[in-house]
Amino acid sequence: MVKKITFKIDKAGEVQVEVDGFSGASCEQFTEPFEAAIGAVLKKEYKDAYYAENTEEKSIETRE
């Protein structure tokens, strides 16, 4: 899935940041530098994908 970030700036100068293509808390790691540059974060809203678990499967074989 393509990762995308959208910035919306209203006439009062307030910035809204929206991200798509992330699951779990990886979106916060991605937006952290932008939030630091913009300033104080007034509100955060999370999409369903934030609460989704990563479904990456790992397989380990051992010999006894």
C-alpha positions in Angstrom: 0.0 0.0 0.0 1.2 3.5 -0.8 2.0 5.7 2.1 0.6 9.2 1.8 0.6 12.4 3.9 -1.8 15.3 3.3 -1.5 18.8 4.9 -4.5 21.1 5.0 -3.9 24.7 6.1 -7.0 26.8 6.8 -7.3 30.6 6.6 -6.4 31.0 10.3 -3.2 29.1 9.7 -4.2 25.9 11.5 -2.7 22.8 10.0 -4.4 19.4 9.7 -2.2 16.4 8.9 -3.7 13.2 7.5 -1.8 10.0 6.7 -2.9 6.9 4.8 -1.3 3.6 4.2 0.0 2.9 7.7 -1.1 0.4 10.3 -0.6 0.6 14.0 1.5 3.3 15.6 3.9 3.5 12.6 1.9 6.6 11.5 3.0 8.4 14.6 6.7 7.7 13.9 6.2 9.0 10.4 4.4 12.3 11.4 6.6 13.1 14.5 9.1 15.4 12.6 6.2 17.2 10.9 4.4 17.7 14.2 7.6 19.1 15.8 8.1 21.5 12.9 4.4 22.7 13.0 4.2 23.2 16.7 1.7 22.3 19.4 -0.7 19.4 18.6 -4.2 20.3 19.6 -6.0 17.1 18.8 -5.4 13.7 17.3 -7.9 11.4 15.7 -7.0 7.9 14.7 -8.4 5.8 11.8 -9.3 2.2 12.1 -5.9 1.2 10.7 -4.2 2.6 13.8 -5.9 -0.1 15.9 -5.2 -2.9 13.4 -2.5 -5.3 14.4 0.3 -5.9 12.1 -0.3 -9.3 10.5 3.2 -10.1 9.5 3.9 -13.8 9.9 7.2 -15.2 11.0 8.2 -18.9 10.9 11.0 -20.4 12.9 12.2 -24.0 12.4 14.4 -25.7 15.0 16.1 -29.0 15.2 16.2 -31.0 18.4 
